[in-house]
Amino acid sequence: MFKIAMKTDKGLIREKNEDSYLVDENIFGHKILVIADGMGGHNAGEVASQLAIEIIKREFTNIKIRVNYKDFLKHMIKIANAEIYKKSLLNEKYSNMGTTLSILILAENNIYTGHIGDSRIYFNKT
């Protein structure tokens, strides 16, 4: 048994919190935890972080066969990047939007992590 905790904060500089997060499970009972922090100082960071979460959730929960999570993490990050970039090109108010991304998957006594940017994942074994 384990506990999961997530915390987001807008920080001292920004007016709004551009963080989004996800805790979910797929049909195999494997869990995913994700934090996405929209890039402050750029357009629509909150849109980018929420879109990243939606894409990761879609990709993870649509798994129908057992996968190699090391490769699948790369796949999810590439898909999220491509879709966020495409949306940034289609609407000027989303131009240059971006997000950090930290992903943790718990699957059958294994932990897999993927990471882009300066968001962090901490482990505490007690």
C-alpha positions as CSV (number, residue, x, y, z in Angstrom):
1,M,0.0,0.0,0.0
2,F,1.2,3.5,-0.7
3,K,0.1,7.1,-0.5
4,I,0.1,9.5,-3.3
5,A,0.4,13.3,-2.8
6,M,0.6,16.1,-5.3
7,K,1.0,19.8,-4.7
8,T,1.0,22.7,-7.1
9,D,1.7,26.4,-6.5
10,K,1.6,29.4,-8.7
11,G,4.8,30.6,-7.2
12,L,5.8,34.2,-6.2
13,I,5.9,35.8,-9.7
14,R,2.9,34.5,-11.7
15,E,-0.7,35.7,-11.3
16,K,-2.3,32.3,-12.0
17,N,-1.4,28.7,-11.5
18,E,-0.6,27.0,-14.9
19,D,-0.2,23.5,-13.3
20,S,-2.2,20.5,-14.2
21,Y,-2.0,16.9,-12.9
22,L,-3.3,13.4,-13.3
23,V,-3.6,10.3,-11.2
24,D,-5.2,7.4,-13.1
25,E,-5.1,3.7,-13.8
26,N,-5.3,1.6,-16.9
27,I,-7.1,-1.8,-17.5
28,F,-4.1,-3.7,-16.1
29,G,-4.2,-1.8,-12.8
30,H,-1.0,0.1,-13.7
31,K,-1.0,3.6,-12.2
32,I,0.1,6.8,-13.8
33,L,0.9,10.1,-12.0
34,V,1.7,13.2,-14.1
35,I,2.4,16.9,-13.3
36,A,2.5,19.5,-16.1
37,D,3.6,23.1,-15.4
38,G,2.7,25.5,-18.1
39,M,5.6,27.7,-19.1
40,G,5.2,31.1,-17.5
41,G,6.0,34.1,-19.5
42,H,4.7,32.4,-22.7
43,N,1.2,32.4,-24.1
44,A,-1.3,29.9,-22.8
45,G,0.8,27.8,-20.4
46,E,-2.3,26.6,-18.7
47,V,-3.7,25.4,-22.0
48,A,-0.5,23.6,-22.8
49,S,-0.4,21.9,-19.4
50,Q,-4.0,20.8,-19.5
51,L,-3.6,19.5,-23.1
52,A,-0.6,17.5,-22.1
53,I,-2.6,15.9,-19.3
54,E,-5.5,15.1,-21.6
55,I,-3.2,13.5,-24.2
56,I,-1.2,11.4,-21.6
57,K,-4.5,10.2,-20.1
58,R,-5.9,9.3,-23.5
59,E,-2.7,7.4,-24.5
60,F,-2.3,5.6,-21.2
61,T,-5.9,4.6,-20.6
62,N,-6.3,3.3,-24.2
63,I,-3.6,0.7,-23.8
64,K,-5.2,-2.7,-24.7
65,I,-2.1,-4.9,-24.6
66,R,1.0,-5.0,-22.4
67,V,3.6,-2.5,-23.5
68,N,7.2,-1.7,-22.8
69,Y,6.7,1.4,-20.6
70,K,10.2,2.7,-21.2
71,D,9.3,3.1,-24.9
72,F,5.7,4.0,-24.2
73,L,6.8,7.0,-22.1
74,K,8.8,8.3,-25.0
75,H,5.8,7.7,-27.3
76,M,3.4,9.7,-25.0
77,I,5.8,12.6,-24.6
78,K,6.3,12.8,-28.4
79,I,2.6,12.7,-29.1
80,A,1.9,15.4,-26.4
81,N,4.7,17.6,-27.9
82,A,3.4,17.2,-31.4
83,E,-0.2,18.0,-30.5
84,I,0.7,21.0,-28.3
85,Y,2.9,22.3,-31.1
86,K,0.2,21.9,-33.7
87,K,-2.3,23.7,-31.6
88,S,0.2,26.5,-31.0
89,L,0.5,27.0,-34.8
90,L,-3.3,27.0,-35.4
91,N,-4.1,29.9,-33.1
92,E,-2.1,33.0,-32.5
93,K,-3.1,33.3,-28.8
94,Y,-1.5,29.9,-28.3
95,S,1.8,30.8,-30.1
96,N,4.9,29.6,-28.3
97,M,2.9,27.8,-25.5
98,G,4.6,25.0,-23.7
99,T,4.7,23.0,-20.5
100,T,7.1,20.9,-18.4
101,L,6.1,17.3,-17.9
102,S,7.0,14.7,-15.3
103,I,5.4,11.2,-15.5
104,L,5.6,8.3,-13.2
105,I,4.1,4.9,-14.0
106,L,3.8,2.1,-11.4
107,A,3.5,-1.3,-13.0
108,E,4.0,-4.7,-11.4
109,N,6.7,-3.7,-8.9
110,N,8.4,-1.5,-11.4
111,I,8.6,2.3,-11.5
112,Y,9.1,4.2,-14.8
113,T,9.6,7.9,-15.1
114,G,9.7,10.4,-17.9
115,H,10.7,14.0,-17.6
116,I,10.8,17.2,-19.6
117,G,11.6,20.6,-17.9
118,D,12.0,21.5,-14.3
119,S,9.1,19.8,-12.6
120,R,10.2,17.1,-10.2
121,I,9.2,13.7,-8.8
122,Y,10.2,12.7,-5.3
123,F,10.2,9.3,-3.7
124,N,10.0,8.7,0.0
125,K,10.3,5.1,1.2
126,T,8.9,4.9,4.8
